Amino acid sequence: MSMRKTENNGGWMIRSVVSKIYERSLISEIKNGKMPEHIAIIMDGNRRYARNKGLPVRVGHYFGSKKAEEVLNWCWDLKIKNVTVYAFSTENFKRSDEEKKNIFNLMRKELKRLAEDTRIHKNKVKVRIIGKKELLPDYVLSAIEEVERRTSKYSGFFLNIAIAYGGRQEITDAVRKILRFLKEGRIRKEDITPDFIEKHLYTNGGSRVDLLIRTGGEQRLSNFLPWQSVKGLAYFCDVYWPEFRKIDLLRAIRSWQKMNLRQSMVDG
């Protein structure tokens, strides 16, 4: 082995040890505080990650799916009850046919894997897909139906996967549904409250988002859960999604805890 290769391996080992020590320090720092009940994630940067590595875009999406699997395990270990991930927006339909085909094939594969995953069943994770599902190919819809059916009775944890999702469209669909109820005489105008509207969103009145994380360096919410996250903390992280680390998740949670502490001091 060359001297340069030995030095490189030694440097990697030192960084790995330092990272693990820092990770344990962060866990120790946050474990005694209140944990967010609902974390939402914009998994941005798969394509840029692939291009920076000189890889095809589809490989970036593959690594992104593997990272999502890893991050979900971190969240369950931390007892985060609800997780919502942004997998495919309505805007993403503008991408090339080849890229969409690759993404949809990967979705089908990952959804079928979720339906069989022992961790899903061990942790009693209820999986729901939110969005305009009717826009998706039949083979993706079939995988969605399978994973939702097989996890429908679980309530240990909740995983929402936003596919063909747009926040403005979600609110528009809720308003249309409520207007139909009003026209049919099933409700009165006085029944229309923020809580009532919330119950008719795709998330069916599920818990509001405490912490919204976006990777990839962009500092915008991209039409993701605008109603549900209005009172939560938006945390922006520079790393591309496939490179997201556990310490990045822990830092985000620490920032949320600090925000809550400041708010409680103001309210108190």
C-alpha positions in Angstrom: 0.0 0.0 0.0 1.3 3.4 -0.9 2.1 6.1 1.7 -0.5 8.4 0.1 -3.3 5.8 0.3 -2.4 5.0 3.9 -2.6 8.7 4.7 -6.0 9.0 3.0 -7.4 6.0 4.9 -6.1 7.4 8.1 -7.7 10.8 7.5 -11.0 9.1 6.7 -10.9 7.1 9.9 -10.1 10.1 12.0 -13.1 12.0 10.4 -15.3 9.0 11.0 -14.4 8.8 14.7 -14.8 12.6 15.2 -18.2 12.4 13.5 -19.4 9.6 15.8 -18.2 11.5 18.9 -20.1 14.6 17.7 -23.2 12.5 16.9 -23.2 11.1 20.4 -22.8 14.6 21.9 -25.8 15.8 19.9 -27.9 12.9 20.9 -27.0 13.6 24.6 -27.9 17.3 24.1 -31.3 16.7 22.6 -32.5 13.5 24.3 -33.8 15.3 27.4 -35.8 17.9 25.5 -39.1 17.7 23.8 -39.0 15.9 20.5 -40.9 17.1 17.4 -44.0 15.0 16.7 -44.0 15.6 13.0 -41.0 16.1 10.7 -41.4 16.8 7.0 -38.5 16.6 4.5 -37.9 18.0 1.1 -35.4 15.6 -0.2 -33.6 17.9 -2.7 -30.3 17.5 -4.5 -30.4 13.9 -5.9 -29.8 15.1 -9.5 -27.0 17.6 -8.6 -25.4 14.9 -6.4 -25.3 12.5 -9.4 -24.0 15.2 -11.8 -21.2 16.2 -9.4 -20.1 12.6 -9.2 -20.3 12.1 -13.0 -23.1 9.7 -12.6 -26.4 9.3 -14.5 -29.4 11.2 -12.9 -31.2 7.9 -12.2 -28.3 6.8 -10.0 -28.8 10.0 -7.9 -32.5 9.0 -7.4 -31.5 5.5 -6.4 -29.1 6.8 -3.7 -31.8 9.3 -2.6 -34.2 6.4 -2.0 -31.6 4.5 0.0 -31.0 7.7 2.1 -34.7 8.0 2.7 -34.7 4.5 4.1 -31.8 5.3 6.4 -33.3 8.6 7.7 -36.7 6.9 8.4 -34.8 4.5 10.7 -33.2 7.4 12.5 -36.5 9.0 13.0 -38.1 5.9 14.4 -35.1 5.4 16.7 -35.7 8.9 18.0 -39.5 8.1 18.4 -40.6 10.7 15.9 -44.2 9.7 15.5 -45.0 11.3 12.1 -42.7 11.7 9.0 -43.8 13.2 5.7 -41.3 13.1 2.7 -41.7 15.0 -0.6 -41.0 12.4 -3.3 -42.5 13.9 -6.4 -44.3 17.2 -6.9 -46.8 18.2 -9.5 -44.1 20.4 -11.0 -41.9 17.3 -11.5 -44.3 16.1 -14.3 -42.5 18.7 -16.5 -39.3 16.6 -16.4 -38.3 14.4 -19.4 -40.2 11.2 -20.1 -37.1 9.1 -19.5 -36.5 10.6 -16.1 -40.1 10.3 -15.1 -40.1 6.6 -16.2 -37.0 5.9 -14.1 -38.5 7.7 -11.1 -41.9 5.9 -11.4 -40.1 2.5 -11.7 -38.1 3.2 -8.6 -41.2 4.3 -6.8 -43.0 1.1 -7.6 -40.0 -0.9 -6.4 -39.6 1.0 -3.2 -43.3 0.9 -2.4 -43.4 -2.8 -2.9 -40.3 -3.1 -0.7 -42.1 -1.0 2.0 -45.0 -3.4 1.9 -42.7 -6.3 2.7 -40.2 -4.5 5.0 -40.1 -6.2 8.4 -39.2 -2.9 10.1 -42.5 -1.4 8.8 -44.5 -4.2 10.3 -42.3 -4.4 13.5 -42.8 -0.7 14.2 -46.5 -0.7 13.1 -45.9 2.0 10.6 -49.0 3.2 8.7 -48.0 4.3 5.2 -50.1 6.8 3.2 -49.5 8.4 -0.1 -50.7 12.0 -0.4 -51.2 13.9 -3.6 -53.1 13.6 -7.0 -52.7 9.9 -7.2 -54.9 9.7 -10.3 -52.1 11.4 -12.3 -49.8 8.4 -11.7 -49.3 5.3 -13.9 -51.3 2.3 -13.0 -48.3 0.2 -12.0 -47.4 2.8 -9.4 -51.1 3.0 -8.2 -51.1 -0.8 -7.8 -48.0 -0.6 -5.5 -49.6 2.3 -3.5 -52.8 0.3 -3.0 -50.8 -2.7 -1.7 -48.6 -0.8 0.8 -51.6 1.2 2.1 -53.8 -1.9 2.5 -51.1 -3.8 4.3 -50.4 -1.1 6.8 -53.9 0.5 7.1 -54.5 -0.8 10.7 -51.1 0.3 12.1 -50.8 3.3 14.5 -47.3 3.0 15.9 -45.8 5.5 13.5 -47.1 7.3 10.5 -45.3 7.8 7.2 -46.7 10.1 4.5 -45.2 10.0 1.1 -46.1 13.0 -1.0 -46.3 11.9 -4.7 -47.8 14.1 -7.4 -48.3 16.6 -4.6 -48.8 20.4 -4.7 -49.7 22.4 -1.6 -51.9 24.9 -3.5 -53.7 22.1 -5.2 -54.3 20.4 -1.9 -56.0 23.5 -0.5 -57.9 24.0 -3.7 -59.2 20.4 -3.6 -60.2 20.9 0.1 -62.2 24.0 -0.8 -64.0 22.3 -3.7 -65.0 19.4 -1.4 -66.3 21.8 1.2 -68.2 23.8 -1.3 -69.8 20.6 -2.5 -70.8 19.8 1.0 -72.3 23.2 1.4 -74.3 23.0 -1.8 -75.7 19.6 -0.8 -76.8 21.0 2.5 -74.5 18.7 4.5 -72.8 21.6 6.3 -73.6 25.2 7.2 -71.4 28.2 6.5 -70.8 28.4 10.3 -69.2 24.9 10.2 -66.3 26.1 8.0 -63.5 26.8 10.4 -59.7 26.4 10.0 -60.0 23.0 11.8 -62.7 21.9 9.5 -60.7 22.8 6.4 -57.7 21.0 7.9 -59.7 17.8 8.1 -60.3 17.9 4.4 -56.7 18.2 3.3 -54.8 15.2 1.9 -53.4 14.6 5.4 -56.9 14.3 6.9 -56.3 16.6 9.8 -53.1 14.7 10.8 -50.6 16.4 13.1 -49.2 19.7 12.0 -45.6 19.9 11.0 -43.2 20.9 13.8 -40.0 20.8 11.7 -39.6 21.0 8.0 -36.1 20.2 6.6 -34.9 20.9 3.1 -31.6 19.7 1.8 -29.7 20.8 -1.3 -29.0 24.4 -0.4 -32.3 26.0 -1.6 -34.1 28.2 0.9 -37.7 27.8 -0.2 -40.6 25.5 0.6 -41.6 24.7 -3.0 -45.3 24.4 -2.4 -44.8 21.7 0.3 -47.4 21.4 3.1 -48.0 25.2 3.3 -51.0 24.8 5.6 -49.6 22.1 7.9 -46.2 23.8 8.4 -47.3 27.4 8.9 -46.3 27.3 12.6 -43.3 25.0 12.3 -39.6 25.7 11.9 -38.1 25.6 8.4 -34.5 24.3 8.5 -32.4 24.5 5.4 -29.4 22.3 5.0 -26.6 22.7 2.3 -25.9 19.0 1.8 -27.4 17.1 -1.1 -30.0 14.6 0.0 -27.9 11.4 -0.6 -25.2 13.0 1.6 -27.5 13.9 4.5 -26.1 12.6 7.8 -27.6 11.8 11.1 -25.8 14.8 12.6 -27.7 17.0 10.1 -31.0 15.6 11.4 -29.9 16.0 15.0 -28.8 19.6 14.4 -32.2 20.4 12.9 -34.0 18.9 15.9 -31.7 20.9 18.2 -32.6 24.1 16.3 -36.3 23.3 16.7 -35.8 22.7 20.4 -34.0 26.0 20.8 -36.9 27.8 19.0 -39.4 26.2 21.3 -37.4 27.3 24.3 -37.2 30.9 23.1 -40.9 30.9 22.4 -41.8 29.5 25.8 -39.7 32.2 27.5 -41.6 34.8 25.5 -45.0 33.3 26.3 -44.0 32.8 29.9 
